[in-house]
Amino acid sequence: MADRNVCIVGAGMDRWGVREASIIDMAQEAAKDCFDDVPALKKDDIDGLIFASSYCGRSAFQVNAAPVVAERIGIKPTSICTRVDTLCAGGSSGIIMATGLIKAGMADVVMVSGGEKLYTPQRWETYYSEMASIDHDWDGAQGMGLPPPFFSMTAQDHMKRYGTTKEQLSAVSVKNRRNGANNPKAQFQKAVTIEEVINARAVVPPLGLFDCTPITDGCAAVILVSEDKAKELTDRPLVYIRGTAQASLHSMSMNWLGEDLSDWVHLRTAAKKAFERARVSPEDVDVAQTHDCFTISEIIEMEDLGFCRKGEGGAFVESGQNDFGGKVPVNTDGGLLSCGHPFGATGIRQAMEIFFQLQGRAINQAKDAKIGLTHNLSGLNVEHTILIYGREP
Amino acid sequence: MGFENFGTVSFTAEAKVADFITQLEAGKVMATRCRKCGGSYFPPKADCPKCLSSDVEWFEVKSQGKLASYTVVNYGPSGFENDAPYILALAKFDEGIQILARLSRDIEEKDITIGMNLTVSPVKLPEGRIAYEFIKG
């Protein structure tokens, strides 16, 4: 059997933020929103569920969560029903895996869902649980905790090497917070001025409060199907998964002997492969959702995804080249800086925004978007995940 | 002994490189080198990640490293709340290794320059705990 083309036909998410709801409650809300997006889909058609969550075993105290979610949303998968963990890229991993299964004929209609419930079991434990995502044995014993210190070092390295400024970092936050201001699902729905960003309380200098993504509860879900099935289910323009890649370089340890902190060689590796597989180049991308866990991340991503030259990311964002009217609008739904970052859900939220953009129904619509890209960075820059979507297969 | 008293908070349960702590108590910060392929490792590895050989040897990290980047931690993770603020630094060493450690409290932030020489040294912490840190020169 020849490989089948794979499409997204539906997407949804719950309201993200600090939620008084369980991870299963939120997965149900996201699934409902997703089902509402594709009314022709019958729940019995769904033969696969991939649930992306890194912390549900620890903070929601639920391992093997996929069958629990399946039961709660009333589906009975027969091809695949499993949980995946790639930390910040879990949702994207789920979409890559579902694409492969559908392409190969091993599944037909797969829901990729994901999310996190992080402020539990006790609120203080959040900051202990986060140690599981770094090299807790060695770096952790030194007091290396949540990601901000790592990205602070990265920002300082980029600033020293390329002259990147605090104003340029802040420009990313101003754009993404503005884009999120009209997103009803975002954790933060309030624009900020450049003065507010620059003068905000320092978290880890040079990163301030508005340079960092918050801790977020939330879920998201998409439905992936074969092209033939998609044509049965929707009259909307079809959105295809064209190419994917996921590249890891090193462990989660700060002691890895790699390139310089602001030189993300594994992002370039992943980008090269994803663009080749999608048969497009960076100039072809009409809209992108890249992993703005910190403002410095989006700047380096512009460079290593190939949207601008190495070292010019600061000037690229300051001149609005990553905004509407620029070279490529980035994080059009507000990104992680507005929406928040429930790890397993983020790649799915990005896919949802690209899906809406390519169908011409996004809240902040990019003009004539035909090629879209999503990107995730996992953990302390341990791997990069890229998916490229298109209106053509 | 093992890693029970390592760092302000120890997250290490059981590891094959427990001799690291014995050497640290004796005043030495050790790394490992693979006798087969020459790969050097810090944190130490009992088995080589490159060629997977178990024929590895210990060596002391005695050289001067160069500061690559640093950060001031104002909000410590669980267990470190009372330590903050402190400075985490990353340094590259000639032996082909890179080490993350705290800067000694003797070094003030105004005196830090990227590329400055640092050596890594054992440090005794309160309540019988032990770690390593960077000192000048």
Chai-1 contact restraints between the chains, C-beta under 6 A:
chainA,res_idxA,chainB,res_idxB,connection_type,confidence,min_distance_angstrom,max_distance_angstrom,comment,restraint_id
A,Y127,B,P77,contact,1.0,0.0,6.0,A-B,restraint_1
A,Y127,B,S78,contact,1.0,0.0,6.0,A-B,restraint_2
A,Y128,B,S78,contact,1.0,0.0,6.0,A-B,restraint_3
A,H136,B,F11,contact,1.0,0.0,6.0,A-B,restraint_4
A,D137,B,F11,contact,1.0,0.0,6.0,A-B,restraint_5
A,D137,B,T12,contact,1.0,0.0,6.0,A-B,restraint_6
A,W138,B,P43,contact,1.0,0.0,6.0,A-B,restraint_7
A,D139,B,L100,contact,1.0,0.0,6.0,A-B,restraint_8
A,G140,B,F11,contact,1.0,0.0,6.0,A-B,restraint_9
A,A141,B,F6,contact,1.0,0.0,6.0,A-B,restraint_10
A,A141,B,G7,contact,1.0,0.0,6.0,A-B,restraint_11
A,A141,B,S10,contact,1.0,0.0,6.0,A-B,restraint_12
A,Q142,B,A101,contact,1.0,0.0,6.0,A-B,restraint_13
A,Q142,B,R102,contact,1.0,0.0,6.0,A-B,restraint_14
A,G143,B,G76,contact,1.0,0.0,6.0,A-B,restraint_15
A,G143,B,F80,contact,1.0,0.0,6.0,A-B,restraint_16
A,G143,B,D83,contact,1.0,0.0,6.0,A-B,restraint_17
A,M144,B,L88,contact,1.0,0.0,6.0,A-B,restraint_18
A,G145,B,P77,contact,1.0,0.0,6.0,A-B,restraint_19
A,P149,B,T71,contact,1.0,0.0,6.0,A-B,restraint_20
A,P149,B,V73,contact,1.0,0.0,6.0,A-B,restraint_21
A,P149,B,L88,contact,1.0,0.0,6.0,A-B,restraint_22
A,S152,B,T71,contact,1.0,0.0,6.0,A-B,restraint_23
A,M153,B,S69,contact,1.0,0.0,6.0,A-B,restraint_24
A,M153,B,T71,contact,1.0,0.0,6.0,A-B,restraint_25
A,Q156,B,S69,contact,1.0,0.0,6.0,A-B,restraint_26
A,D157,B,S69,contact,1.0,0.0,6.0,A-B,restraint_27
A,K160,B,I114,contact,1.0,0.0,6.0,A-B,restraint_28
A,V204,B,T71,contact,1.0,0.0,6.0,A-B,restraint_29
A,M254,B,L100,contact,1.0,0.0,6.0,A-B,restraint_30
A,N255,B,F42,contact,1.0,0.0,6.0,A-B,restraint_31
A,N255,B,P43,contact,1.0,0.0,6.0,A-B,restraint_32
A,N255,B,Q98,contact,1.0,0.0,6.0,A-B,restraint_33
A,N255,B,I99,contact,1.0,0.0,6.0,A-B,restraint_34
A,N255,B,L100,contact,1.0,0.0,6.0,A-B,restraint_35
A,L257,B,Q98,contact,1.0,0.0,6.0,A-B,restraint_36
A,L261,B,S69,contact,1.0,0.0,6.0,A-B,restraint_37
